[in-house]
Amino acid sequence: MNDRHQYAKTSVSINAPDPADHPWPEARLAQGLIEGEAGAREAFVMLAHDAVYAFACRRTTDLHLRQDWTHDVILRLLDDLKGGSFVYRRPGSFWAWFRKRAWFLVLEEGRRHRVRETRERPTPAEDLPDHPASDDTARLTEDQEAALAVEHCLEGLSNPDHARALRLRMSDDTSYEEIAEALEVPLNTVRAWIRRGRVGLRQCLVQRFGWNIPEDES
């Protein structure tokens, strides 16, 4: 698990029948993962790799990003399971949870990558003035403060579903349909969450910066 390129691919489908004599039937696999059993981790990687990789392929054409996201998402899934994020209740519930959670985490990987890329993208040397103008420096500082304020307000939203949906929507190429699929809720619910999340975000930013917003625009 320490080498991101050691995942072995398998033709086994996560939707295949789950016979009682299978070495890792669903219920036993889920319990083994929750308990951190090594054999269960290996079986899960074999069964889940291709599905997670397919999700990554839907989000990027970059081969290295696909491999990295697959590696990171599987590790996060294993951490979720060991941390008690899933409770096995009935046949099929584990793989249903897996599909929902894995797709959401892949979307999150994409969002985080775009944030890092934006922050780390260097300014071409020829575009830099010999002595940066004070208004350019002020504008950069304001942009950084605004980004931090938005993140602070998102973390402070009273409903975490509103924050999750809004975060994904703020990634330009994440559609409402993809968000609904990731969160496994109806499309209209996603629209409502994002609308309410934007209201809460705006109210927080107004208070944080002391903006004077006309009542009919609040």
C-alpha positions as CSV (number, residue, x, y, z in Angstrom):
1,M,0.0,0.0,0.0
2,N,3.0,2.3,0.2
3,D,3.7,2.2,-3.5
4,R,0.9,4.0,-5.4
5,H,1.7,1.8,-8.5
6,Q,1.3,-1.6,-6.8
7,Y,-2.4,-2.0,-7.2
8,A,-3.2,-5.2,-9.1
9,K,-6.1,-5.0,-11.5
10,T,-8.8,-7.6,-11.6
11,S,-11.8,-8.5,-13.8
12,V,-13.9,-9.2,-10.7
13,S,-17.0,-6.9,-10.7
14,I,-18.1,-5.3,-7.5
15,N,-21.6,-6.1,-8.7
16,A,-20.9,-9.8,-9.1
17,P,-22.9,-12.4,-7.0
18,D,-21.7,-12.8,-3.5
19,P,-21.8,-16.5,-2.7
20,A,-21.4,-17.7,0.8
21,D,-18.3,-19.7,0.0
22,H,-16.5,-16.8,-1.6
23,P,-13.3,-16.0,0.4
24,W,-14.5,-12.5,1.1
25,P,-18.3,-12.2,0.9
26,E,-19.5,-8.7,1.4
27,A,-20.4,-8.8,5.1
28,R,-17.1,-10.5,6.0
29,L,-15.1,-8.0,3.8
30,A,-16.8,-5.0,5.4
31,Q,-16.1,-6.3,8.9
32,G,-12.5,-7.1,8.1
33,L,-12.0,-3.6,6.7
34,I,-13.5,-2.1,9.8
35,E,-11.2,-4.2,12.0
36,G,-8.2,-3.4,9.8
37,E,-7.5,-7.0,8.7
38,A,-4.7,-7.1,6.2
39,G,-6.3,-9.8,4.1
40,A,-9.5,-7.8,3.8
41,R,-7.5,-4.7,2.7
42,E,-5.8,-6.6,0.0
43,A,-9.1,-8.1,-1.2
44,F,-10.8,-4.7,-1.2
45,V,-8.0,-3.1,-3.3
46,M,-8.3,-5.9,-5.8
47,L,-12.1,-5.5,-6.0
48,A,-12.3,-1.7,-5.9
49,H,-9.3,-0.5,-7.9
50,D,-10.8,-0.6,-11.4
51,A,-14.1,1.0,-10.3
52,V,-12.2,3.9,-8.6
53,Y,-9.9,4.2,-11.6
54,A,-12.9,4.4,-13.9
55,F,-14.3,7.2,-11.8
56,A,-11.0,9.1,-12.1
57,C,-11.0,8.6,-15.9
58,R,-14.3,10.4,-16.0
59,R,-12.7,13.5,-14.4
60,T,-9.3,13.8,-16.0
61,T,-7.3,12.6,-19.1
62,D,-4.0,12.9,-17.2
63,L,-2.6,9.4,-16.6
64,H,-0.6,10.3,-13.6
65,L,-3.6,12.1,-11.9
66,R,-5.7,9.1,-12.6
67,Q,-3.2,6.9,-10.8
68,D,-2.7,9.3,-8.0
69,W,-6.4,9.9,-7.4
70,T,-7.1,6.2,-7.4
71,H,-4.3,5.5,-4.9
72,D,-5.4,8.4,-2.6
73,V,-9.2,7.6,-2.8
74,I,-8.6,4.0,-1.9
75,L,-6.5,5.0,1.1
76,R,-9.2,7.4,2.2
77,L,-11.9,4.8,1.8
78,L,-9.8,2.4,4.0
79,D,-9.4,5.1,6.6
80,D,-13.1,5.8,6.5
81,L,-13.9,2.2,7.1
82,K,-11.4,1.7,9.9
83,G,-12.7,5.0,11.5
84,G,-16.3,3.6,11.7
85,S,-17.8,5.6,8.8
86,F,-19.7,2.6,7.6
87,V,-22.0,0.1,9.4
88,Y,-23.0,-3.0,7.5
89,R,-26.8,-3.4,7.6
90,R,-28.0,-5.5,4.7
91,P,-26.6,-7.3,1.6
92,G,-25.6,-4.8,-1.0
93,S,-25.2,-1.9,1.4
94,F,-21.4,-2.0,1.5
95,W,-20.9,-1.7,-2.3
96,A,-23.7,0.9,-2.5
97,W,-21.8,3.0,0.1
98,F,-18.5,2.4,-1.7
99,R,-19.9,3.7,-5.1
100,K,-21.3,6.8,-3.4
101,R,-18.3,7.6,-1.3
102,A,-15.7,6.8,-4.0
103,W,-17.3,9.0,-6.5
104,F,-17.5,11.9,-4.0
105,L,-13.9,11.5,-3.1
106,V,-12.8,11.5,-6.8
107,L,-14.7,14.8,-7.2
108,E,-13.0,16.1,-4.1
109,E,-9.5,15.1,-5.5
110,G,-10.3,17.0,-8.7
111,R,-11.4,20.1,-6.7
112,R,-8.3,20.0,-4.5
113,H,-6.1,19.6,-7.5
114,R,-7.6,22.7,-9.2
115,V,-7.1,24.7,-6.0
116,R,-3.5,23.7,-5.7
117,E,-2.9,24.3,-9.4
118,T,-4.3,27.8,-9.1
119,R,-2.2,28.7,-6.1
120,E,1.0,27.2,-7.4
121,R,0.8,28.4,-11.0
122,P,3.8,30.7,-11.5
123,T,3.5,34.1,-13.1
124,P,5.6,34.2,-16.3
125,A,8.7,36.3,-15.7
126,E,8.1,38.5,-18.6
127,D,4.7,39.5,-17.1
128,L,6.3,40.7,-13.8
129,P,7.1,44.4,-13.6
130,D,10.6,45.3,-12.2
131,H,8.9,46.9,-9.2
132,P,5.4,45.5,-8.5
133,A,2.8,48.3,-8.3
134,S,1.3,48.8,-4.9
135,D,-2.2,48.3,-6.2
136,D,-1.2,44.9,-7.7
137,T,0.1,43.8,-4.3
138,A,-3.0,45.0,-2.6
139,R,-5.2,43.2,-5.1
140,L,-3.3,40.0,-4.5
141,T,-3.6,40.3,-0.8
142,E,-7.3,41.0,-1.1
143,D,-7.8,37.9,-3.3
144,Q,-6.0,35.7,-0.8
145,E,-8.1,37.2,2.1
146,A,-11.3,36.6,0.1
147,A,-10.3,33.0,-0.6
148,L,-9.6,32.4,3.1
149,A,-12.9,34.1,4.0
150,V,-14.9,31.9,1.7
151,E,-13.3,28.7,3.1
152,H,-14.0,29.9,6.6
153,C,-17.6,30.7,5.8
154,L,-18.1,27.3,4.1
155,E,-16.8,25.5,7.1
156,G,-19.2,27.5,9.3
157,L,-22.4,26.7,7.3
158,S,-24.9,25.1,9.7
159,N,-25.8,22.3,7.2
160,P,-22.7,20.2,6.1
161,D,-24.6,19.0,3.0
162,H,-25.0,22.6,1.8
163,A,-21.3,23.1,2.2
164,R,-20.4,19.8,0.4
165,A,-22.7,20.6,-2.5
166,L,-21.5,24.2,-2.8
167,R,-17.8,23.2,-2.7
168,L,-18.3,20.8,-5.5
169,R,-20.3,23.3,-7.5
170,M,-17.6,26.0,-7.1
171,S,-15.4,23.7,-9.1
172,D,-16.2,25.0,-12.6
173,D,-16.6,21.7,-14.4
174,T,-18.7,19.9,-11.7
175,S,-22.3,19.8,-12.9
176,Y,-25.4,19.6,-10.8
177,E,-25.9,16.1,-12.2
178,E,-22.5,14.9,-11.1
179,I,-23.0,16.4,-7.7
180,A,-26.3,14.6,-7.4
181,E,-24.6,11.4,-8.3
182,A,-21.8,11.9,-5.9
183,L,-24.1,12.7,-3.0
184,E,-26.7,10.2,-4.1
185,V,-29.6,12.6,-3.8
186,P,-32.2,13.9,-6.3
187,L,-31.2,16.7,-8.6
188,N,-33.7,19.1,-7.1
189,T,-32.2,18.5,-3.7
190,V,-28.8,19.4,-4.9
191,R,-30.2,22.6,-6.4
192,A,-31.9,23.5,-3.1
193,W,-28.7,22.7,-1.1
194,I,-26.6,24.9,-3.3
195,R,-29.1,27.7,-3.3
196,R,-29.3,27.7,0.5
197,G,-25.6,27.3,0.8
198,R,-25.1,30.4,-1.3
199,V,-27.4,32.3,0.9
200,G,-25.5,31.2,4.0
201,L,-22.2,32.0,2.4
202,R,-23.3,35.5,1.4
203,Q,-24.6,36.3,4.8
204,C,-21.3,35.2,6.4
205,L,-19.2,37.2,4.0
206,V,-21.4,40.3,4.5
207,Q,-20.9,40.0,8.3
208,R,-17.2,39.3,7.9
209,F,-16.4,42.2,5.7
210,G,-19.1,44.6,6.9
211,W,-20.6,45.1,3.5
212,N,-23.7,47.3,3.3
213,I,-26.1,45.4,1.2
214,P,-29.5,46.9,0.3
215,E,-32.4,45.1,1.9
216,D,-33.9,44.1,-1.4
217,E,-30.6,42.4,-2.4
218,S,-30.0,40.6,0.9
